[in-house]
Amino acid sequence: MTTRLVVCLVVSLIIHAVALVQPWSLVVVAGAVRQPSLSIPVRLVDEVGPEDLLRKVEKVPDEIEEVSEGISFETEGEVSADYLELLKAKIFDAWEYPEDAIAGGADGTVRVRFVLDALGSVTEIGVLSGSGHASLDSAALAAVRKAGPFGPFTEDLAGETLNITGSFCYVLD
């Protein structure tokens, strides 16, 4: 009786270990055909580091520097870095390069302004400056809409609304 119990436990442990280690990608559905993806990878743009904030600025630039690739956000008013990182990550996950723009070789930068209410819902949204391609402009707006709501404001945000300007830079390699 104890030998059977020990053998069952050992077999069970082996099966569980294999199930945890073995990748699930080996499960194949009959008739499923994998389509090649036309997606282009995008990445987050690094923000200014703390050491850059401590440097003395000798001259304020006349214009805001253009983002070379990725996305970046500016807020009117103070907001916690955690809330802004959450917002940025959610929008980044929802952001896509439209396939028709890829096929047409379209690239450019879209500047979008949107307003969040205290619950983190998008109440207003619009394009400040377009890329010159309607599909890229629409994709930037769609990413913000799809990513919301972003959750209630943190205690450090004093206002009832938060105005955000985002730059979405589409670059084909």
C-alpha positions in Angstrom: 0.0 0.0 0.0 2.8 2.5 0.9 4.8 1.6 -2.2 1.8 2.4 -4.4 1.2 5.7 -2.6 4.9 6.7 -3.0 4.9 5.8 -6.7 1.7 7.8 -7.3 3.2 10.9 -5.5 6.4 10.6 -7.5 4.5 10.3 -10.8 2.3 13.2 -9.8 5.3 15.4 -9.0 7.0 14.6 -12.3 3.8 15.4 -14.2 3.4 18.7 -12.4 7.0 19.6 -12.9 6.8 18.9 -16.7 3.6 20.9 -16.9 5.2 23.9 -15.3 8.5 23.7 -17.3 7.0 22.8 -20.7 6.0 25.8 -22.8 2.3 25.9 -23.7 3.1 26.9 -27.2 3.3 23.2 -28.2 -0.5 23.0 -28.1 -1.6 23.2 -31.7 -5.1 23.8 -32.9 -6.0 21.7 -36.0 -6.4 23.9 -39.0 -4.9 27.0 -37.5 -2.5 28.9 -39.8 -0.2 31.4 -38.4 -0.2 34.7 -40.4 3.0 36.7 -40.6 2.7 39.9 -38.6 3.3 43.3 -40.2 3.7 45.0 -36.9 6.6 47.2 -36.2 8.1 47.3 -32.7 7.8 50.5 -30.8 9.5 51.4 -27.5 9.1 53.9 -24.7 11.1 57.0 -24.7 13.2 57.5 -21.6 12.3 60.6 -19.6 14.8 63.1 -18.1 16.8 61.5 -15.3 17.1 63.1 -11.8 20.7 64.2 -12.5 19.5 66.2 -15.5 17.0 68.0 -13.3 19.8 69.1 -10.9 22.0 70.7 -13.6 21.7 74.4 -14.0 20.0 75.4 -17.2 21.9 78.3 -18.9 19.4 79.0 -21.7 15.8 78.0 -22.1 15.2 76.6 -25.6 12.8 78.5 -27.8 11.0 75.4 -29.0 10.3 72.1 -27.4 12.6 69.4 -28.7 11.0 66.9 -31.1 10.8 63.3 -30.0 12.9 61.2 -32.4 10.9 58.0 -31.8 8.4 56.5 -29.3 6.0 58.5 -27.1 6.4 61.2 -24.5 4.0 63.2 -22.4 3.9 66.6 -20.8 1.4 67.7 -18.1 0.0 71.0 -17.1 0.3 71.0 -13.3 2.0 68.5 -11.0 1.3 64.8 -11.0 3.1 61.9 -9.4 5.6 60.1 -11.5 3.9 56.8 -10.7 0.6 58.0 -12.2 2.3 59.4 -15.2 4.2 56.1 -15.7 1.0 54.1 -15.4 -0.7 56.4 -18.0 2.3 56.1 -20.3 2.5 52.3 -20.0 -1.2 51.9 -20.7 -1.1 54.2 -23.8 2.0 52.5 -25.0 0.4 49.1 -24.8 -2.6 50.3 -26.8 -0.5 52.2 -29.4 -0.2 50.6 -32.8 1.4 51.5 -36.1 -1.4 51.3 -38.7 -0.8 48.6 -41.3 -1.9 50.9 -44.1 0.6 53.5 -43.0 3.3 50.8 -42.9 2.4 49.7 -46.4 2.4 53.3 -47.6 5.7 54.2 -45.9 4.0 56.9 -43.8 5.8 58.2 -40.8 5.7 61.4 -38.7 5.0 62.9 -35.3 1.5 63.5 -33.9 0.9 65.9 -31.0 -2.2 65.1 -29.1 -3.8 67.0 -26.2 -6.3 65.3 -23.9 -8.0 66.1 -20.6 -8.6 63.6 -17.8 -11.3 64.0 -15.1 -10.6 63.2 -11.4 -11.6 59.5 -12.1 -9.0 59.2 -14.9 -11.5 59.2 -17.8 -10.7 61.0 -21.0 -13.2 63.9 -21.3 -11.6 65.8 -24.2 -9.2 64.8 -26.9 -7.8 66.4 -30.1 -4.8 66.6 -32.4 -2.6 69.7 -31.8 -0.4 69.0 -34.8 -0.8 66.2 -37.2 1.7 64.0 -38.9 0.4 64.6 -42.4 -1.2 61.1 -42.5 -4.8 60.7 -41.3 -4.2 57.0 -40.3 -1.3 58.0 -37.9 -3.3 60.8 -36.4 -6.3 58.5 -35.8 -4.1 55.7 -34.3 -2.6 58.2 -31.8 -6.1 59.3 -30.7 -7.4 55.7 -30.7 -4.5 54.6 -28.4 -5.4 57.3 -25.8 -9.1 56.3 -26.0 -8.4 52.6 -25.8 -6.0 52.9 -22.9 -8.4 54.9 -20.7 -9.7 55.1 -18.0 -6.5 55.6 -16.1 -7.8 55.4 -12.6 -8.5 58.1 -10.0 -5.9 60.8 -9.4 -3.4 60.4 -6.6 -3.6 62.7 -3.6 -0.8 64.9 -4.8 -2.8 66.1 -7.8 -4.8 69.1 -6.6 -7.1 69.8 -9.6 -10.3 68.3 -10.9 -8.8 67.8 -14.3 -5.4 67.1 -15.8 -4.3 68.5 -19.2 -1.8 66.3 -21.0 0.0 66.8 -24.3 1.4 63.7 -25.9 3.9 63.2 -28.8 3.6 60.0 -30.8 6.5 59.6 -33.2 6.0 57.0 -35.9 9.3 56.0 -37.5 9.9 53.3 -40.2 13.3 51.7 -40.2 
